Amino acid sequence: MPDISTPNLDYNDMVEAWNINDALMGGTLEMRRQGEAYLPRWPREDKEDYKKRLSVATLLPAYEESIKQNTGRVFAEPIQFGENVPDALREFSKNVDLEGSRLDVWAQAFFSLAMQYGLSHALVDYPRVDAEQVKTKADEKATGVRPYVTMLNPRQVIGWKSKMVGGKVVLTALRIKEVVVEDGDDFGQTKVEQIRLLTPGQVQIYRKATSADGQASWALHEEWQTSR
């Protein structure tokens, strides 16, 4: 039965091609790990003989090198801003993702991702703030909050909805599958898989939960309102 984790049909069509891309980008070690998926065993080939053949098989990294070289050609020169670019955007370009990435570095990674998958996604987000404390531009400046860009691997965007508004296609819902790292009570950390559902004015986080009968299902973990 479909649930929050059920991908769009278009997504399922693209995944088949992406699996090959990922294997090629993984190089020789990934090809060996995939085993018979991409290096078939001959009908009468003994299993041990196949393991030996697999252990010495190598993959020419032509696909990976082509992406790297073409990306390098596009970004051989640093990004130049036109005279009409506002100072605020120039400042923004020094740290576009709030993780210290300059625009030219971020754009290069974004282009490379698009070359590999055929598309890539950029989510313009905004830090979660207390609406009572941040109400004006002065409040924003004082607290240091501002929009930032998050790069999304196409595999993460599992579902979306849209509709026509004023003669234009408008996105009305977006489902993003992601993994977050949470700190434990001690020094340990845990990876948690979740799905982020974005709709106009709201963010909902879904995580897997186990019911009393032991069945695992996706349940609402957290939600909050946004000004968008």
Secondary structure by P-SEA (a helix, b strand, c coil): ccccccccaaaaaaaaaaaaaaaaaacaaaaaaaccccccccccccaaaaaaaaaaccccaaaaaaaaaaaaaaacccccccccccaaaaaaaaccccccccaaaaaaaaaaaaaaccbbbbbbccccccccccccaaaaaaabbbbbbbbbcccccccbbbbbcccbbbbcbbbbbbbbbbbccccbbbbbbbbbbbcccbbbbbbbbbcccbbbbbcccccccccc
